[in-house]
Amino acid sequence: MSIKKVCILVVTVSIGQSAADVIASSPEQFDVCTLTAHESYEALAEAALRLKAQTVIIGNAAHEDVLRENLKGSGISVLSGV
């Protein structure tokens, strides 16, 4: 089975959380490229670490620094802006 590359837009809402749960149940089947959220930087950081995302994008640029600090040392790229 080939690995599927995945991007979850707004991982912090119900449908995004459901998608994250599916991916977490079969991590060998997925490569999580990007996760996004607008305001919920703590939930975004948790999901990124759990799913081993490559990149996260926070819509509200005011949260970029604290998100970057939460993910320090993880190798996950942090971007911001809408």
C-alpha positions, 0 to 999 in steps of 0.5 A, a space after each residue: 500500500 502506498 503512503 498517502 500525503 495529507 493536508 488537514 485544513 483547520 485540524 482544530 474543528 470537529 471534522 479536522 479532529 476526526 480526520 486526525 484520529 483516522 490518521 493517528 490510527 494508521 500512521 504508517 499509511 499517511 505522511 502529514 504534510 500540513 496542518 492548519 488552524 486560525 486561532 487554536 495554536 495549542 491544539 494545532 501544536 498538539 496535533 502536529 506533534 501527534 501526527 508528526 506533521 512537516 509544516 503547520 500554518 496558523 492563520 492569526 500571525 499574532 500566535 506564530 511566535 508562541 506556536 514556534 516555541 511550542 514546537 521548538 526542537 520538533 523539526 516542524 516548520 511554522 508559517 502564519 497568515 491567511 
